[in-house]
Amino acid sequence: AEWPLRPGLPNVSSVKKCIGFCRNYQNCIALTYDPQQQTCHLKSHSTLPQSSKEFVQANMTSVVLNKECQGALTSKNKSALVACLYPMAGITSETIKYTSFVENIEKCITKCQEYDVCTALNYDQRWKRCHFKSGKNPKPIHSRSFTEARTTAVVFRDSCED
């Protein structure tokens, strides 16, 4: 399918439908969905939003598709899952591994995909660190310390609708 020329696809009723549109375009690897405007913004390179209050207040969702990933994440194929981003939030479960000097969240997501047990992560933008998490159904929470560190939580799921 050809790439949509307009900045956002209008009248998209859910994140799930937005993910479906992204999967139809070969170049689409990420998206942002705005539920208030019901618009789906497809991205050919992952220009993910910086942690911002406006983003959280608008209840927007960012998703990165794992089209080229192989291997299993729990019992499912990783390529069937999407990475759901939660700006200014973090996952408080135990860190199974962490790496420093990771320049952006996309590289952090890629590194998490190298570990079979990694089901989620926190990316600390201030210190450029990835904290890899394991376990079922990790829940991102908002707190002052995550906001100050400009942390974004990433959870691998079937869809980003809670």
TAGI-V224332 format. One record per residue. N is the residue number from 1. SS is DSSP state (alpha for helix, beta for strand, coil for the rest). OMEGA is omega in whole degrees, 0 to 359 (* if undefined). Layout:
# TAGI-V224332
n=N ss=SS omega=OMEGA
n=N ss=SS omega=OMEGA
This chain:
# TAGI-V224332
n=1 ss=coil omega=179
n=2 ss=coil omega=182
n=3 ss=coil omega=179
n=4 ss=coil omega=184
n=5 ss=coil omega=182
n=6 ss=coil omega=184
n=7 ss=coil omega=179
n=8 ss=coil omega=177
n=9 ss=beta omega=183
n=10 ss=coil omega=173
n=11 ss=coil omega=176
n=12 ss=coil omega=192
n=13 ss=coil omega=183
n=14 ss=coil omega=175
n=15 ss=alpha omega=182
n=16 ss=alpha omega=179
n=17 ss=alpha omega=179
n=18 ss=alpha omega=177
n=19 ss=alpha omega=177
n=20 ss=alpha omega=177
n=21 ss=alpha omega=182
n=22 ss=alpha omega=180
n=23 ss=alpha omega=180
n=24 ss=alpha omega=180
n=25 ss=coil omega=184
n=26 ss=coil omega=184
n=27 ss=coil omega=184
n=28 ss=coil omega=178
n=29 ss=coil omega=182
n=30 ss=beta omega=179
n=31 ss=beta omega=170
n=32 ss=beta omega=180
n=33 ss=beta omega=179
n=34 ss=beta omega=184
n=35 ss=coil omega=181
n=36 ss=coil omega=179
n=37 ss=coil omega=185
n=38 ss=coil omega=178
n=39 ss=beta omega=182
n=40 ss=beta omega=181
n=41 ss=beta omega=181
n=42 ss=beta omega=183
n=43 ss=beta omega=179
n=44 ss=coil omega=172
n=45 ss=coil omega=191
n=46 ss=coil omega=173
n=47 ss=coil omega=186
n=48 ss=coil omega=184
n=49 ss=coil omega=171
n=50 ss=coil omega=177
n=51 ss=coil omega=179
n=52 ss=coil omega=179
n=53 ss=alpha omega=181
n=54 ss=alpha omega=181
n=55 ss=alpha omega=181
n=56 ss=alpha omega=181
n=57 ss=alpha omega=179
n=58 ss=coil omega=178
n=59 ss=coil omega=181
n=60 ss=coil omega=181
n=61 ss=beta omega=173
n=62 ss=beta omega=183
n=63 ss=beta omega=172
n=64 ss=beta omega=179
n=65 ss=beta omega=180
n=66 ss=coil omega=187
n=67 ss=coil omega=187
n=68 ss=coil omega=183
n=69 ss=coil omega=175
n=70 ss=coil omega=178
n=71 ss=coil omega=187
n=72 ss=beta omega=170
n=73 ss=beta omega=194
n=74 ss=coil omega=183
n=75 ss=coil omega=185
n=76 ss=beta omega=174
n=77 ss=beta omega=182
n=78 ss=alpha omega=184
n=79 ss=alpha omega=179
n=80 ss=alpha omega=183
n=81 ss=coil omega=175
n=82 ss=beta omega=177
n=83 ss=beta omega=181
n=84 ss=beta omega=184
n=85 ss=beta omega=179
n=86 ss=beta omega=181
n=87 ss=beta omega=179
n=88 ss=coil omega=178
n=89 ss=coil omega=178
n=90 ss=beta omega=178
n=91 ss=coil omega=189
n=92 ss=coil omega=180
n=93 ss=coil omega=185
n=94 ss=coil omega=177
n=95 ss=beta omega=179
n=96 ss=beta omega=180
n=97 ss=beta omega=171
n=98 ss=beta omega=178
n=99 ss=beta omega=180
n=100 ss=coil omega=177
n=101 ss=coil omega=176
n=102 ss=coil omega=193
n=103 ss=coil omega=179
n=104 ss=coil omega=185
n=105 ss=alpha omega=179
n=106 ss=alpha omega=179
n=107 ss=alpha omega=178
n=108 ss=alpha omega=178
n=109 ss=alpha omega=180
n=110 ss=alpha omega=180
n=111 ss=alpha omega=178
n=112 ss=alpha omega=182
n=113 ss=alpha omega=178
n=114 ss=coil omega=181
n=115 ss=coil omega=181
n=116 ss=coil omega=185
n=117 ss=coil omega=182
n=118 ss=coil omega=180
n=119 ss=coil omega=181
n=120 ss=beta omega=178
n=121 ss=beta omega=167
n=122 ss=beta omega=174
n=123 ss=beta omega=180
n=124 ss=beta omega=184
n=125 ss=coil omega=183
n=126 ss=coil omega=182
n=127 ss=coil omega=178
n=128 ss=coil omega=181
n=129 ss=beta omega=172
n=130 ss=beta omega=175
n=131 ss=beta omega=183
n=132 ss=beta omega=183
n=133 ss=beta omega=175
n=134 ss=coil omega=178
n=135 ss=coil omega=181
n=136 ss=coil omega=174
n=137 ss=coil omega=178
n=138 ss=coil omega=183
n=139 ss=coil omega=176
n=140 ss=coil omega=176
n=141 ss=beta omega=178
n=142 ss=coil omega=175
n=143 ss=coil omega=182
n=144 ss=alpha omega=183
n=145 ss=alpha omega=178
n=146 ss=alpha omega=178
n=147 ss=alpha omega=181
n=148 ss=alpha omega=179
n=149 ss=coil omega=184
n=150 ss=coil omega=182
n=151 ss=beta omega=171
n=152 ss=beta omega=176
n=153 ss=beta omega=177
n=154 ss=beta omega=179
n=155 ss=beta omega=178
n=156 ss=beta omega=184
n=157 ss=beta omega=173
n=158 ss=coil omega=181
n=159 ss=coil omega=184
n=160 ss=coil omega=176
n=161 ss=coil omega=182
n=162 ss=coil omega=*
